[in-house]
Amino acid sequence: MALLARCRVFSQAFRGQTATLDGVCTLPDVMQRAVCSMRRYSSDSKAGEELTVRYLDGDDSGIVVFGMNRPKAKNAISKNLVKMMSEAVESVKKNNKVRSVILCSMVPGVFCAGADLKERAKMHQSEVGPFVSKARALITELGHLPMPTIAAIDGAALGGGLEMALSCDIRIAATTAKMGLVETKLAIIPGAGGTQRLPRTIGVSLAKELIFAARAIDGTEAKALGLVNHAVEQNDSGDAAYLRALQLAREFNPQGPIAIRMAKLAINQGIEVDLTTGLAIEEACYAQVIPTKDRLEGLAAFKEKRPPRYKGE
């Protein structure tokens, strides 16, 4: 019965993921959606915009960059930032042309300082719970994006900022960047997934130590603990982690996009269940790539000794 229940949960999640892959989009539909997204989230848009969304082009087509941009508030998570990020996440989730998402900061020296405590102080007690729920939902949706997500941490990622990074598939940090779930300093606990994602990332005991002590660590220690995949020396322009994230996204770009999405789904769902159920999940995901044009293109490219040209079909 437990096995059947777990398979049922997987099948529901699987249907949600494959719905965006199986739908056929005409070129005008895709172009219209892309144009709408660019108009709404253009990095060249109004000054003071709290989030920029850039759709890269040329050889980097398929890479989308979310840039948090609240310099005066150190990218603290506000109601408006949550709203804008939720809209951006929803937009890329529906776009089959997006192959990877990079989450970074447009503000030098900081990734995200956590919750906007000045805004929080003005909230009535009854407003706090619903706001935290919306922030938690945003971070959950970020984690559920079907394509790879990379957090480029070039500065401080504290509280909700680190929780946001933890929801990404891969984290890259500058060695000088400070990271920590420091909520217990304020007599609260991480409320946007930190108590669940941090122990799953670095282990239960280490997660408890960091959370109980409200300790912030630098990029070098974060790499040693397994909190980040790569720690890079910061450069003069303060974007070393972003440049490494871009390099990594460029490694993902030439691979089969449906295969990557199915691999992510298999890993994310399989890691939460026993091995037998996980293997069944892998089998179901593998079945999704067999009828694709991309799989045939991969075989043809191998036979013809040329790079494959995958279209996500």
Phi, psi and chi 1 to 4 in degrees:
 res  aa     phi    psi   chi1   chi2   chi3   chi4
   1 MET       -  -41.5  -71.3  -61.7  -69.0      -
   2 ALA   -63.3  -39.7      -      -      -      -
   3 LEU   -63.2  -43.3  176.8   62.3      -      -
   4 LEU   -63.0  -40.1  -72.1  173.7      -      -
   5 ALA   -63.5  -43.0      -      -      -      -
   6 ARG   -65.2  -40.1  -76.6 -165.5  -70.6  -92.9
   7 CYS   -64.5  -35.4  -73.9      -      -      -
   8 ARG   -65.0  -42.7 -156.1  172.0  -68.2  121.7
   9 VAL   -61.3  -42.7  169.3      -      -      -
  10 PHE   -62.6  -44.2  163.9   72.1      -      -
  11 SER   -62.8  -34.8   65.8      -      -      -
  12 GLN   -65.6  -45.6  -68.8  169.5   -6.8      -
  13 ALA   -65.3  -38.0      -      -      -      -
  14 PHE   -64.2  -42.0 -172.8   77.1      -      -
  15 ARG   -61.4  -39.2  -78.2 -162.3  -64.5  -86.7
  16 GLY   -64.3  -35.7      -      -      -      -
  17 GLN   -75.3  -44.6  -65.9  -84.1    6.8      -
  18 THR   -77.5  -16.1   56.2      -      -      -
  19 ALA   -58.9  -35.8      -      -      -      -
  20 THR   -79.8  -18.1   59.5      -      -      -
  21 LEU   -89.5  -33.5  -66.6  172.6      -      -
  22 ASP   -83.7  -20.7  -64.2  -22.8      -      -
  23 GLY   -69.1  138.2      -      -      -      -
  24 VAL   -95.3  123.0  177.3      -      -      -
  25 CYS  -106.0  130.0  -63.6      -      -      -
  26 THR   -76.1  158.8   63.3      -      -      -
  27 LEU   -57.2  -44.5 -176.8   58.9      -      -
  28 PRO   -59.8  -37.8  -26.2   35.6      -      -
  29 ASP   -61.8  -47.1  -70.2  -22.7      -      -
  30 VAL   -63.5  -44.4  173.0      -      -      -
  31 MET   -63.8  -41.4  -72.0  177.9   66.0      -
  32 GLN   -63.9  -42.3 -176.2  177.6   19.6      -
  33 ARG   -65.8  -41.5 -173.5  159.2   59.2 -125.9
  34 ALA   -63.9  -42.5      -      -      -      -
  35 VAL   -63.4  -42.5  168.2      -      -      -
  36 CYS   -61.1  -42.6  -71.8      -      -      -
  37 SER   -64.2  -42.1  -63.4      -      -      -
  38 MET   -64.6  -40.8  -75.5  -63.0  -71.0      -
  39 ARG   -63.3  -38.1  -76.8  175.1 -177.6  164.4
  40 ARG   -79.3  -35.4 -168.4  164.6 -168.8  175.5
  41 TYR  -118.9   18.4  -60.3  112.7      -      -
  42 SER   -54.7  135.5  169.5      -      -      -
  43 SER   -68.9  -12.6   59.6      -      -      -
  44 ASP   -97.7   15.0  -61.8  -38.5      -      -
  45 SER   -79.8 -165.7   55.6      -      -      -
  46 LYS   -52.9  142.8  -59.1  173.2 -175.2  176.2
  47 ALA   -63.0  142.1      -      -      -      -
  48 GLY    90.6   -0.6      -      -      -      -
  49 GLU   -63.2  133.1 -170.8  175.8   58.8      -
  50 GLU   -81.2  -14.5  -65.0 -171.9   -5.5      -
  51 LEU  -143.4  131.9 -178.6   73.0      -      -
  52 THR  -112.4  141.8   64.4      -      -      -
  53 VAL  -125.9  115.9  178.0      -      -      -
  54 ARG  -111.2  126.2  -68.9  178.9  -69.6  146.8
  55 TYR   -96.2  107.9  -72.1   73.6      -      -
  56 LEU   -71.6  156.6  -54.7 -170.9      -      -
  57 ASP  -128.6 -170.4   53.8   17.7      -      -
  58 GLY    63.9 -137.0      -      -      -      -
  59 ASP   -64.8  -20.1  -68.5  -19.7      -      -
  60 ASP   -95.6   10.9  -68.7  -24.4      -      -
  61 SER   -57.8  134.4  179.5      -      -      -
  62 GLY   105.2  -15.5      -      -      -      -
  63 ILE   -94.2  128.4  -59.1  172.7      -      -
  64 VAL  -117.3  136.3  178.5      -      -      -
  65 VAL  -116.7  119.1 -179.7      -      -      -
  66 PHE   -92.6  120.5  -69.9  178.4      -      -
  67 GLY  -117.1  111.9      -      -      -      -
  68 MET   -73.4  137.4  -67.0  177.0  -74.6      -
  69 ASN  -144.5   69.4 -171.7   32.2      -      -
  70 ARG  -123.7   72.4  -59.9 -168.9   70.5 -146.2
  71 PRO   -58.0  -40.7   17.3  -30.2      -      -
  72 LYS   -69.2  -24.7  -67.2 -178.1  179.7  178.5
  73 ALA  -108.7   11.6      -      -      -      -
  74 LYS    54.5   38.5  -63.2 -177.5  178.9  179.8
  75 ASN    60.4   25.9  -71.2  -21.2      -      -
  76 ALA   -58.8  147.1      -      -      -      -
  77 ILE   -80.0  109.3  -58.0  169.7      -      -
  78 SER  -106.5  172.6   63.5      -      -      -
  79 LYS   -58.9  -43.4  -70.5 -179.7  180.0  178.7
  80 ASN   -68.4  -38.8 -171.3   52.4      -      -
  81 LEU   -65.1  -40.3 -176.2   59.0      -      -
  82 VAL   -60.5  -44.0  168.1      -      -      -
  83 LYS   -62.5  -47.5  178.2  176.3  179.6  -66.6
  84 MET   -66.0  -40.4  -66.8 -172.0   72.8      -
  85 MET   -68.4  -37.2  -73.9 -164.2   67.5      -
  86 SER   -61.8  -42.2  -63.9      -      -      -
  87 GLU   -65.6  -40.1  -68.3  173.3   -6.0      -
  88 ALA   -66.9  -42.6      -      -      -      -
  89 VAL   -61.7  -44.3  166.9      -      -      -
  90 GLU   -61.9  -37.3 -172.6   65.0   23.3      -
  91 SER   -65.4  -48.1  177.4      -      -      -
  92 VAL   -73.7  -28.4  -61.7      -      -      -
  93 LYS   -59.7  -33.7 -178.9  171.3   68.5  174.1
  94 LYS   -89.7   -1.4  -62.9  175.4  179.9  177.7
  95 ASN  -104.4  106.5 -169.9  -21.0      -      -
  96 ASN   -69.2  -12.3  -73.2  -13.9      -      -
  97 LYS   -82.5  -12.4  -60.3  -59.7  179.6 -175.8
  98 VAL   -81.0  124.8  176.1      -      -      -
  99 ARG  -105.5  -23.5  -62.8 -161.1  178.3 -170.8
 100 SER  -161.7  155.8   57.9      -      -      -
 101 VAL  -125.8  130.5  173.4      -      -      -
 102 ILE  -108.0  127.1  -62.2  173.2      -      -
 103 LEU  -104.0  120.5  176.5   62.8      -      -
 104 CYS  -143.5 -176.7   67.7      -      -      -
 105 SER  -115.8  141.4  168.1      -      -      -
 106 MET   -92.3   -0.3  -52.6  -61.6  -71.5      -
 107 VAL  -104.8  120.0 -179.4      -      -      -
 108 PRO   -59.7  138.1  -22.8   33.5      -      -
 109 GLY    82.3   -0.3      -      -      -      -
 110 VAL  -146.5  141.1   64.6      -      -      -
 111 PHE   -93.0  -64.6  177.0   75.9      -      -
 112 CYS  -162.8  125.8  173.9      -      -      -
 113 ALA   -83.7    6.4      -      -      -      -
 114 GLY    99.0 -153.5      -      -      -      -
 115 ALA   -66.1  149.2      -      -      -      -
 116 ASP   -78.6   94.9 -171.9  -27.5      -      -
 117 LEU   -69.0  -27.8  -63.2 -178.5      -      -
 118 LYS   -66.7  -42.8  -69.7 -177.6  179.2  179.0
 119 GLU   -68.1  -39.7 -176.7 -179.3   77.5      -
 120 ARG   -61.3  -39.1 -178.4   77.4   60.8   87.1
 121 ALA   -63.2  -25.3      -      -      -      -
 122 LYS   -87.6   -8.4  -63.0  175.2 -176.6  176.2
 123 MET   -78.3  143.9  -69.9 -177.4 -171.5      -
 124 HIS   -71.0  152.7 -173.6  -88.2      -      -
 125 GLN   -53.4  -35.0 -174.8  172.8  -30.2      -
 126 SER   -70.4  -16.4   62.4      -      -      -
 127 GLU   -88.6  -21.6  -63.2  178.3  -80.8      -
 128 VAL   -63.6  -49.5  175.1      -      -      -
 129 GLY   -57.4  -50.7      -      -      -      -
 130 PRO   -60.5  -37.3  -27.5   35.5      -      -
 131 PHE   -65.8  -45.2  170.9   73.0      -      -
 132 VAL   -61.5  -36.8  172.7      -      -      -
 133 SER   -62.4  -40.6  -66.8      -      -      -
 134 LYS   -66.6  -41.3  -73.5 -178.2 -179.6  178.3
 135 ALA   -63.9  -41.3      -      -      -      -
 136 ARG   -63.4  -41.6 -175.5 -174.9  -59.2  115.4
 137 ALA   -63.3  -40.3      -      -      -      -
 138 LEU   -60.0  -48.9  161.3   64.1      -      -
 139 ILE   -65.7  -35.3  -69.1  172.2      -      -
 140 THR   -64.6  -44.5  -62.1      -      -      -
 141 GLU   -64.3  -37.4  -74.6  -57.7  -54.0      -
 142 LEU   -59.5  -42.9 -179.3   62.2      -      -
 143 GLY   -67.3  -24.0      -      -      -      -
 144 HIS   -92.5    0.6  -74.9  168.0      -      -
 145 LEU   -55.9  137.7  -78.8  175.7      -      -
 146 PRO   -74.5  -20.9   26.2  -34.3      -      -
 147 MET   -96.1  163.9   69.3  -73.0  -65.3      -
 148 PRO   -60.2  140.6  -22.9   33.4      -      -
 149 THR  -123.0  137.8   52.5      -      -      -
 150 ILE  -128.0  125.1  -51.6  170.1      -      -
 151 ALA   -94.2  122.9      -      -      -      -
 152 ALA  -103.4  105.4      -      -      -      -
 153 ILE  -102.4   94.1  -53.5  169.3      -      -
 154 ASP   -95.5   -0.7  -86.4  -55.5      -      -
 155 GLY  -158.6 -163.6      -      -      -      -
 156 ALA   -58.6  130.2      -      -      -      -
 157 ALA  -126.1   98.5      -      -      -      -
 158 LEU  -121.1  147.9  -56.8  172.5      -      -
 159 GLY    53.3 -123.4      -      -      -      -
 160 GLY   -59.4  -25.8      -      -      -      -
 161 GLY   -64.3  -42.7      -      -      -      -
 162 LEU   -71.2  -35.9 -178.9   54.9      -      -
 163 GLU   -60.5  -38.5  -71.4  177.6  -57.3      -
 164 MET   -62.3  -45.4 -157.4  178.9  -67.8      -
 165 ALA   -64.7  -36.8      -      -      -      -
 166 LEU   -64.9  -25.2  -80.1  165.6      -      -
 167 SER   -78.1  -12.2   72.9      -      -      -
 168 CYS   -81.0  156.9  -66.8      -      -      -
 169 ASP   -67.7  -36.6  -60.9  -50.2      -      -
 170 ILE  -137.5  140.6  -67.0  165.0      -      -
 171 ARG  -123.6  134.0  -73.2  162.0  -64.7  -75.5
 172 ILE  -125.7  131.7  -60.7  172.0      -      -
 173 ALA  -130.3  146.2      -      -      -      -
 174 ALA   -69.2  147.1      -      -      -      -
 175 THR   -61.0  -25.1   53.8      -      -      -
 176 THR   -87.8   -8.6   53.7      -      -      -
 177 ALA   -69.5  139.6      -      -      -      -
 178 LYS  -100.9  134.2  -63.8  -66.6 -176.3 -178.1
 179 MET  -134.2  141.4  -71.7  157.5  -86.4      -
 180 GLY   179.7  151.2      -      -      -      -
 181 LEU   -97.2   96.7  -63.6  177.9      -      -
 182 VAL  -104.7   18.3  -63.9      -      -      -
 183 GLU   -61.9  -30.9  -73.6   86.0  -11.6      -
 184 THR   -64.6  -17.3   54.0      -      -      -
 185 LYS   -62.9  -27.1  -78.3 -173.8  177.2 -179.9
 186 LEU  -102.1   14.7  -60.8  172.5      -      -
 187 ALA    63.5   30.1      -      -      -      -
 188 ILE  -129.8 -179.5   57.6  174.6      -      -
 189 ILE  -120.3  162.8   70.2  170.0      -      -
 190 PRO   -56.0  128.1  -25.4   35.8      -      -
 191 GLY  -117.9    6.3      -      -      -      -
 192 ALA  -123.6   38.5      -      -      -      -
 193 GLY   103.2   -4.8      -      -      -      -
 194 GLY   -62.4  -38.1      -      -      -      -
 195 THR   -69.6  -15.2   63.5      -      -      -
 196 GLN  -103.6  -41.2  -57.5  -54.1  -55.8      -
 197 ARG   -80.3  -35.7  -68.7 -170.3  178.7   93.1
 198 LEU   -62.9  -49.0 -173.0   63.1      -      -
 199 PRO   -63.6  -29.7   15.4  -27.4      -      -
 200 ARG   -70.9  -20.9  -77.7  169.4  166.1   80.2
 201 THR   -93.1  -45.3  -57.3      -      -      -
 202 ILE  -116.1   -2.9   67.0  171.0      -      -
 203 GLY   103.7  153.2      -      -      -      -
 204 VAL   -65.1  -49.1  173.7      -      -      -
 205 SER   -64.9  -44.4  -67.5      -      -      -
 206 LEU   -65.7  -38.8  -77.9  171.6      -      -
 207 ALA   -63.0  -42.3      -      -      -      -
 208 LYS   -61.1  -44.7  -74.0  178.0  177.1  177.5
 209 GLU   -58.7  -48.3  179.6  179.7  -25.2      -
 210 LEU   -66.0  -41.6  -65.2 -177.3      -      -
 211 ILE   -71.3  -44.5  -68.7  172.8      -      -
 212 PHE   -61.6  -37.6  -65.3  169.9      -      -
 213 ALA   -89.3   -4.8      -      -      -      -
 214 ALA    51.6   41.3      -      -      -      -
 215 ARG   -88.2  137.8 -175.1 -175.1  -54.5  151.9
 216 ALA  -103.8  137.6      -      -      -      -
 217 ILE  -122.6  160.5   59.1  176.8      -      -
 218 ASP   -91.6  177.0   63.2   21.4      -      -
 219 GLY   -62.1  -34.8      -      -      -      -
 220 THR   -64.3  -47.0  -58.1      -      -      -
 221 GLU   -68.8  -35.8 -173.0  173.8   -2.2      -
 222 ALA   -60.7  -38.7      -      -      -      -
 223 LYS   -66.3  -40.8  173.4   65.4  169.8   66.2
 224 ALA   -63.7  -34.5      -      -      -      -
 225 LEU   -83.5  -10.9  -65.1  179.8      -      -
 226 GLY    86.4   11.4      -      -      -      -
 227 LEU   -72.1  -33.7  177.5   55.9      -      -
 228 VAL  -123.9  153.7  -59.3      -      -      -
 229 ASN   -76.0  -38.8  -63.8   60.4      -      -
 230 HIS  -139.8  141.2  -54.8  -80.4      -      -
 231 ALA  -117.8  126.5      -      -      -      -
 232 VAL  -122.6  146.3  -66.8      -      -      -
 233 GLU   -65.1  133.7  -67.4  -67.7  -29.1      -
 234 GLN   -69.2  147.1 -170.0   55.4  -79.7      -
 235 ASN  -104.5  178.7   57.0   27.5      -      -
 236 ASP   -65.4  -28.6  -68.0  -21.8      -      -
 237 SER   -89.3   -3.1   53.4      -      -      -
 238 GLY    73.0   24.1      -      -      -      -
 239 ASP  -130.1   31.9   62.5   -7.4      -      -
 240 ALA   -62.1  -40.6      -      -      -      -
 241 ALA   -66.7  -39.3      -      -      -      -
 242 TYR   -62.8  -44.0  167.8   72.1      -      -
 243 LEU   -63.6  -37.1  -67.0  177.8      -      -
 244 ARG   -69.7  -36.5 -177.1   66.4 -179.6   90.5
 245 ALA   -64.5  -40.9      -      -      -      -
 246 LEU   -63.9  -41.3 -176.2   58.8      -      -
 247 GLN   -60.2  -41.2 -179.0 -175.9    8.8      -
 248 LEU   -67.9  -42.4 -163.2   56.4      -      -
 249 ALA   -60.8  -34.9      -      -      -      -
 250 ARG   -68.3  -27.1  -73.9  168.5  174.7  161.9
 251 GLU   -71.3  -34.8  -71.8 -175.4   52.1      -
 252 PHE   -73.5  -34.7  -60.9  161.0      -      -
 253 ASN   -53.9  -43.3 -123.5   15.2      -      -
 254 PRO   -74.9  -12.5  -11.4   26.7      -      -
 255 GLN   -78.1  164.8  -41.9  -47.5  -33.6      -
 256 GLY   -62.9  116.7      -      -      -      -
 257 PRO   -65.8  -36.8   20.6  -30.7      -      -
 258 ILE   -68.7  -39.8  -63.3  176.3      -      -
 259 ALA   -60.6  -42.0      -      -      -      -
 260 ILE   -64.2  -42.9  -72.5  179.9      -      -
 261 ARG   -63.0  -41.6  -70.8  179.2  177.9 -138.4
 262 MET   -70.0  -35.7  -72.5  -62.3  100.8      -
 263 ALA   -63.9  -42.3      -      -      -      -
 264 LYS   -62.5  -44.4  175.2  173.3  176.0  173.1
 265 LEU   -62.4  -44.0 -178.7   61.1      -      -
 266 ALA   -62.2  -43.1      -      -      -      -
 267 ILE   -67.0  -49.9  -65.7  167.4      -      -
 268 ASN   -62.4  -41.9  -75.3   -1.7      -      -
 269 GLN   -77.0  -40.1  -65.7  -72.2  -31.9      -
 270 GLY   -68.4  -31.3      -      -      -      -
 271 ILE   -69.6  -17.5 -158.3   68.2      -      -
 272 GLU   -92.0   -2.6  -60.0  -66.5  -19.3      -
 273 VAL  -127.8  177.8  -62.1      -      -      -
 274 ASP   -72.1  165.3   61.4   85.8      -      -
 275 LEU   -60.3  -41.6 -179.4   59.0      -      -
 276 THR   -60.8  -45.6  -60.1      -      -      -
 277 THR   -66.5  -39.2  -52.6      -      -      -
 278 GLY   -60.8  -39.8      -      -      -      -
 279 LEU   -66.5  -34.2  -69.4  172.0      -      -
 280 ALA   -66.8  -38.0      -      -      -      -
 281 ILE   -64.1  -44.8  -68.9  169.9      -      -
 282 GLU   -59.1  -42.3 -179.8 -175.6   79.1      -
 283 GLU   -62.2  -41.8 -177.0  177.8    8.4      -
 284 ALA   -65.5  -39.3      -      -      -      -
 285 CYS   -69.3  -38.8  -71.1      -      -      -
 286 TYR   -62.1  -38.1 -164.7  100.6      -      -
 287 ALA   -60.3  -27.3      -      -      -      -
 288 GLN   -73.1  -25.7  -66.1  -62.2  -57.0      -
 289 VAL   -89.1  -17.2  -56.8      -      -      -
 290 ILE   -60.8  -45.4  -67.1  174.8      -      -
 291 PRO   -83.6    7.8   30.3  -32.8      -      -
 292 THR   -80.4  151.4   63.5      -      -      -
 293 LYS   -66.3  -31.9  -67.2  179.3 -178.7  178.4
 294 ASP   -60.7  -38.7  -79.4   -7.4      -      -
 295 ARG   -63.4  -41.9 -174.4 -178.0   72.5   87.1
 296 LEU   -66.9  -36.5  -62.0  178.3      -      -
 297 GLU   -64.1  -39.4  164.6   62.9   13.2      -
 298 GLY   -61.7  -42.7      -      -      -      -
 299 LEU   -66.7  -41.7  -67.7  173.2      -      -
 300 ALA   -64.8  -41.9      -      -      -      -
 301 ALA   -64.1  -39.3      -      -      -      -
 302 PHE   -63.1  -44.5  178.1   79.0      -      -
 303 LYS   -65.1  -39.0 -178.5  179.0  179.6 -179.1
 304 GLU   -89.7    2.4  -63.3  164.7   15.0      -
 305 LYS    53.9   53.3  -64.9 -178.7  171.4   57.4
 306 ARG  -140.0  160.7   61.1  170.1  174.8   81.7
 307 PRO   -67.1  139.5  -17.8   30.5      -      -
 308 PRO   -72.5  153.7   26.0  -33.5      -      -
 309 ARG  -120.3   88.5  -65.6 -177.4  -67.6  -88.0
 310 TYR   -83.4  141.0  -63.4  125.0      -      -
 311 LYS  -118.3    1.5  -62.5  178.9  179.6  178.5
 312 GLY    74.2   34.9      -      -      -      -
 313 GLU  -124.8      -  -61.2  173.5   -8.2      -
